Amino acid sequence: MFSDRARIQVQAGRGGDGALSFRREKYVPKGGPDGGDGGRGGHVVLVADPDLRDLSRFRRERRFRGGRGGHGGGSGKHGADGERVELPVPVGTQVFDADGNLIIDLAHAGARAVLGRGGQGGRGNRRFATPTRQTPRFAEVGGPGEEAEFELRLKLLADAALVGLPNAGKSSLLTRISKAKPKVADYPFTTLEPVLGTVDAPDGRQLVVADVPGLIEGASEGVGLGHEFLAHLERARLLVHAIDAAAGDPAEHFRTIDHELAEYGAGLETRPQVVVLNKIDLLAEEPKFELADERIRRVFALSCATGAGVEEFRRALFELVPEAEKRPSEDDGLADFLVYRPTPSARPFKILRTDRGFRVTGRVEGEELEEALRAAGAKVGDEVQVGDETLEFR
């Protein structure tokens, strides 16, 4: 089953704790602090993979957790960074936060974006040594990783998209011009999910054409199959109207679909258009399309059943599809994906591990502090120093 939406939960790895340690060597019985820092927690990262076509992987697995950073050790040993989790997704995947805001748009193959950042590793006690505090008996606890729930939505990337009423012959047309093998039958709604096909030119150029399930009147309002797939038309640079020329007035069919595209919005009503009058083998004479519209680049009459006119249409596609927008590059100083998420603010307090328990510095919030202490490993009976007060953790 084609899956273009998924909900996932992400928890990046917690940072490792800094070490509380002192040098103990044969001729240095009272050496200074040498506790190393903890490693950073593992990130959770999305990667746009051009070999993937949908989000079905996330129907089986929805929770993803980055690895915890290793703890620091004596002799200044740094803890290892936590294992990074990389999630491959199709090109064109968008990420929305819990409030429905778009935060990431992976628009190009190979684009990467961090969904959850791992927590910072805690500093070892050697990092707190000063001329006036030569034996710090505390080290910093690793910070928590980011945790959140996201919705993934896929919008297919195609140079051209086939649109039309059910049984207009879109799947047959895609089969004729590309290597795609969609199921074709003589009944409405043969296509129940989008299909991508690659069209090759003799000079080596390629175009990606999408066959989107047939639209019916009211599709923009959620009627029939079409509404949930209209989003897959948003990135297409050219819309190809496939019309059954033997089933009535072609201009009226065009207006019906064009109305649904305009009602949906997202710029579909202004997109360049091509009209394909299919099934001319069923007509005694060539059909007429009497509709003046500046968006319509050309009108083709063909038959997917006999192949008449198909090759002319296939060759013309390479001239009719508008040029792609220039892809951002490293030379431009731009990323090849968009990230809208603001950088999260730092926690207003820090937790330090002491030889007797824990020490808290900064502005403290009750419930948040309790959760943070539990995550840091605090157990019932541990001593917790907050400001000038020493408390017992319960």
Protein Blocks (a to p, Z undefined) as FASTA:
>chain_A
ZZfbdcddddddddddddddddddfklmbacdfbdcddddddddddddfkbcbfklmmmp
mbdcddddddddehhiacdddddddddddehiacddfkopafbdcfbghiacdfbdcddd
dddfklmgcfklmbccbdcddddddddddddddddddfbdcdddehilmmmmmmmmmmbd
cddddbehkblcdcddddddfkopacdddddddddehklnopajklmmmmmmmmpcbdcd
dddfknocfklmmmmmmmmmmmnnnolmmgccddddehklmpfbdcddddddfklmbdcd
ddfknopoklmmmmmmmmmpccddddddfklopafbdcfbdcddddfbdcdddfklpade
djddfklmmmmmmmnopaehiacdehjbccddZZ
